[in-house]
Amino acid sequence: MAEFTTILDSLAVMIRLGIHPYEVEPQRVIISVEMAVDYPEALGEDAIEEVLDYDFVRERIVGLAAERRFALQETLCETIAGLCLADARVKRVKVRTMKTDVYPDARIGCEIIRGR
């Protein structure tokens, strides 16, 4: 068995996220995802069909940003973790979100780790 970590780092999306009146409009959020992926054996071919294609994670996050409003970063993290864990090969996922423009001198974020 082989375990790889598949990483989607610093994806910038505009998303409706927050509880404050000034957060009604979409704001810039940076999202990073690390997935521990188990494969039953060593990779045999140098082909995308052999591994988890991370395009699905990026596409689903971009879709969430366009479709849905989230009050809390925690809920956004949980939702992203759930979509990653929908693939049975993903054994553990770490999701981090960072609001970049709430404060002029700091970014604020949330990070969770979920596993099977």
Phi, psi and omega in degrees: 000145178233140175242129176243155170253117177262129190237131168244111190244132170061044174286120180265123177230154171262121186217148175278107186215123175139169183247349185271152180304326180284358179255022179291319180279155176303143177232160182284127178229134177260128184238132175233140182226132173237125181242125172276116187244125178264135173241139186296336180207172178300148181297134182266326185231158175267068186220143182300332179295343180279343189228173174289125179273110185289352177304323183297324181293312179300313181297319180292322178294315178300320177296316177302317181298324182280329190264328197232151173254138177241136175281321188238144173297326179301318179293319176299314178300314180300318181296316179294318178301317179298320180291328176291316182288352176295337174273119186300338180285341180279116182264332182207143178222140173241128180236133177233133174238145179223119171281128187263342191238012181290314179244148180286341186242008182198156170256151179236141186209185180214147177218136175227157173233128178232147178216176178271000000 
